[in-house]
C-alpha cells in the first residue's frame, strides 16, 4: 500500500510541475510533448530502482527454505512411485 501512495504522490508532483511549466512558459511549446515521455521514462526508472532495492534487501527465510526442501523430497517420492525417473542430484 505504501508503494501505491508513493507512486500517486509522484504522479501528482510531476503533473503539478508539468502544469506549472506550461503555465509559466518555461518550456517552449514545441517541446511540451516530450514532458509526458520523460515522465514515463522516469516512472520506469523509479520502478526498476524499487525492484533493485527490494532484491538487495530480500529477507532470508530459513524456515521457508526447509519447507521448500521438504516439498521437493515429497515430489520426488511421489514421482518415483508413479514410475518417473528422478535424478538424485
C-alpha positions as CSV (number, residue, x, y, z in Angstrom):
1,X,0.0,0.0,0.0
2,X,2.9,2.3,0.7
3,X,4.2,1.9,-2.8
4,X,0.9,3.0,-4.3
5,X,0.9,6.1,-2.2
6,X,4.5,6.9,-3.3
7,X,3.6,6.4,-6.9
8,X,0.4,8.6,-6.6
9,X,2.4,11.3,-4.9
10,X,5.0,11.1,-7.7
11,X,2.2,11.4,-10.3
12,X,0.7,14.4,-8.6
13,X,4.1,16.1,-8.2
14,X,5.1,15.5,-11.8
15,X,1.7,16.6,-13.1
16,X,1.8,19.8,-11.0
17,X,5.3,20.5,-12.3
18,X,4.2,19.9,-15.8
19,X,1.2,22.2,-15.5
20,X,3.4,24.8,-13.8
21,X,6.0,24.7,-16.5
22,X,3.2,25.0,-19.2
23,X,1.6,28.0,-17.4
24,X,4.9,29.8,-16.9
25,X,6.0,29.1,-20.4
26,X,9.4,28.0,-19.2
27,X,9.3,25.1,-21.7
28,X,8.9,26.0,-25.3
29,X,5.6,24.9,-26.8
30,X,7.3,22.7,-29.4
31,X,8.9,20.6,-26.6
32,X,5.9,20.2,-24.3
33,X,5.0,16.9,-25.9
34,X,8.3,15.5,-24.6
35,X,7.4,16.0,-20.9
36,X,5.0,13.0,-20.7
37,X,7.6,10.8,-22.3
38,X,10.2,12.0,-19.8
39,X,7.6,11.2,-17.1
40,X,7.1,7.7,-18.3
41,X,10.8,7.1,-18.5
42,X,11.3,8.5,-15.0
43,X,8.5,6.3,-13.7
44,X,10.1,3.2,-15.3
45,X,13.5,4.1,-13.7
46,X,11.8,4.5,-10.4
47,X,10.2,1.1,-10.8
48,X,13.5,-0.5,-11.6
49,X,15.1,1.2,-8.7
50,X,12.4,-0.1,-6.3
51,X,12.7,-3.6,-7.7
52,X,16.5,-3.4,-7.3
53,X,16.3,-2.2,-3.7
54,X,13.8,-4.9,-2.9
55,X,16.1,-7.5,-4.3
56,X,19.1,-6.2,-2.3
57,X,17.1,-6.2,0.9
58,X,15.3,-9.5,0.2
59,X,14.9,-11.2,3.6
60,X,16.2,-14.7,4.1
61,X,13.7,-17.2,5.2
62,X,15.3,-20.3,6.6
63,X,12.0,-21.8,7.7
64,X,10.6,-21.4,4.2
65,X,13.7,-22.9,2.7
66,X,13.2,-26.0,4.9
67,X,9.6,-26.3,3.8
68,X,10.6,-26.0,0.2
69,X,13.2,-28.8,0.6
70,X,10.5,-31.0,2.2
71,X,8.2,-30.3,-0.8
72,X,10.9,-31.3,-3.2
73,X,11.6,-34.5,-1.4
74,X,7.8,-35.3,-1.3
75,X,7.5,-34.5,-5.1
76,X,10.5,-36.8,-5.9
77,X,9.0,-39.6,-3.8
78,X,5.6,-39.1,-5.5
79,X,7.1,-39.2,-9.0
80,X,9.2,-42.3,-8.2
81,X,6.0,-44.1,-7.1
82,X,4.5,-43.2,-10.5
83,X,7.5,-44.6,-12.4
84,X,9.1,-41.4,-13.4
85,X,12.9,-41.5,-13.2
86,X,14.0,-38.7,-10.9
87,X,17.7,-37.9,-10.6
88,X,19.0,-37.8,-7.1
89,X,21.0,-34.6,-7.6
